[in-house]
């Protein structure tokens, strides 16, 4: 029988710590959350692999190296309110719920919302809620947010996301470098007053979220 606990420790040792994610709170969160519970049963053996796991319906569980570095870049505090966009089956919600006061997760369909909510309940997550809505619109009725986290790459960042940041808030998102490529740069946008600064954190290979592909230009 596959030992998921051992696989989780191996993930921490070989994919997270070795990529300079040294924050003890983040490591503890990754240790507590059973990654295998948030993938389809047929793909449970891939849960701790160094790859993005396809969850279907345009959602992915990001590989541990990239996801942990993005969480570290978000600098989530114990009193923070987090918006988790395109949460899929809810793994990212479960991890960040260990770090934040509250996590609001946003998904597009009622079916996805229901499934993620059920899985989070089974894992005992009590400080998070999954809501349905347009991903590009965010969740302004639940904001402002100290952190906005996006599970996948986008070709451009909607202004609505930046508008929903609290003062000092951080938006962590991967910005794709082209239509046919999953190569992207993970960015942190930080709001200060009426302005938003940006910095590149690292390069990654993340799937582009459906609906966030660049528009194809017409060429004569």
N, C-alpha and C positions, 0 to 999 in steps of 0.2 A: 504493500500500500504506500502511495506517495506521501512523503513527510513534508507537509506544507510549512510547518513550523521551522524545520531545518532550512527549507528553501527561502523562507522570509529572512532568516539570519544571514544566509549566503548573499541574498540581495543587498542587505545592509552592508556587508563586508566588501563585496566585489563591485557593486554598482553605485552605491551612495557615498559611503565614506571615502572611497578611492577617487571620487570626483569632487572632493573638498566640501561636501555638505557635512559640516561638523557640529552644527547646532544640536545639542542634546534633546531639546524639545521636539525637533523635527524627526530625529532618529527614533525617539520614543513613539511618536505618532505612527510612523511607518511600521514599527514593530507590533503595535496594538491592533492595527486594522488588517483583517484577513483578505488580502487582495483576491484570493481565489473565489471568494463569495460574490464578486462583482463582475464575473465573466460568464458567458454561456458554459454549460456543463461540458460541452464538447471541446472547450478551449481551456479548461482548468489547468492542464499541464503547461500551458504557455503563460500562466499568470505571472510568474517571476522571471520570465526570460527577458533578455535585453532587447526587447522589440516592442513596437506599438501593436497592441492586440485589437483586432477588428471586432467591434461589438455589434456590427450591423447597423443599418439605418443611418449611416454617415457619422457614427460615433466610434471613438477609439479610447482605449485605456492607454495613456501615454507611458512610454517605457520609464522604468524607475529613475534612471539617470537624469533624463530631461525633466520629468515631473518634480523630482526632489529639488533640483536646482531652481526651478520656477517657484516652488513654494518658499525656498529660502530667500529668493529675490523679493518676494511679496512682503517679507518681514512682518508676519502676522503676530499681533499682540493679543494678550488675553482678554482685552476689552473691545477688540475690533469686531465690526460687522462686515462680513464677506459676501460678495455676490459671486457665485460660481456659475459661469455661462457654459452651456452645452455639457452638462454634467454626466450625460449618458446614464449608466446604471448606478452612479452615486459614489464610486470609490473616492474620487477627489473630495467630495463633500465629507465623507467619513474621516479622511485624513485631516482636512482643515478644521473640522469640528473639534478635533483634539487641541487645536491651537487658538481658536477664536472664541469669542463669546457667543456669536450667532452666525450661522451660514444660511443664506438664501440661495437656493439653486434654481436655475432657470432652464427649462426645456420646452421644446416646441409642441409636442403632442401629448394628449391626455394619457395615452398608453405608456409613454416613456416616464411621465411624471408618476403614474401609479406604480410602475415597476421599481423605480428608484426609491420611492417612499417605502415600499414594502421591504426592500433589501436593507435600507437604513434602519427601519424598525427592528428587523431581525438581528442587526448588529448592535442594538441598544443605543443608537444615536438619538439624543433627545433635544439637542440645541440646533437643529437644522430643519428647514422646510423646503420642499420642492414645489415650485409654482410653474404654471404654464403661461407662455407668452412668446412674442416675437423676439428672437435673440438680439437682433440689431437694436431693438427698442430698449433693451435692458429691463429693469424693474424699478422705475422711479418711485412707485408708491411705497416701496420698502426701503428706499435710500434716505439720505446719502450713505455711501459705503466707504469704509476705510481701505478696503481692498476689493478690486474686481479681478477675477481670475478667469482666463479663457482656455478651455480644453481643446486646443487645435489652432491651426494657423489661419490667418485672414490676409486678404490682399491689401486691405486698408482698414483703418480703425474708425468705427463710427463715432461721430462727435457726441452722440447720446451717451456713450459709455463714459467719456471724459466728464461730461456734464454731471454725471451721477456720483462722482468722487467727492468725498468730504475734503475739507482743507487738510493737506498733508497726506491725502489718500494716494494709493498706488494701484495702477492698472498694469497687470502682467499679461502680456499677449505675444504670440509669435507672429511676425509679419513675413509673409511669403515673398520670395524674390522673383516669382514668375508663375504663369498660368500652368505650365506643364511640370513644374518642379515642386517638390516638397521641402526643398532647402529653404530655411528661414532664419531670421534673427529674432531671438527672444528679447523683447523690449520691456522696460519699466517706464511708465509715464507717471510722473508725480505732480500732484496739483498743489500750487501755492498761491493762495488768493485767487486772482482771476487768470493766472497763467498756468501752463502745464509744461514741465520740462520732460526731457526724455533721455534715456541712456540705453546702450546696447549691453546686454548681460552675457550672452553667449550665442553661438551658432548651433542650430539643431536641424533635425530632419523630421518634421511633423506633418501629418496629413492636413490638407486644407479643409475647413468646414464647409459643407454644402451651403450654398447661398452666399459664400464669401469669396468666390472665385473672382479674379479680375475680369472686367468686361472685355470681350474680344473686339479689338479695333478693326475697323473696316479698311482694307488695303486695296488701292487701285492697281 
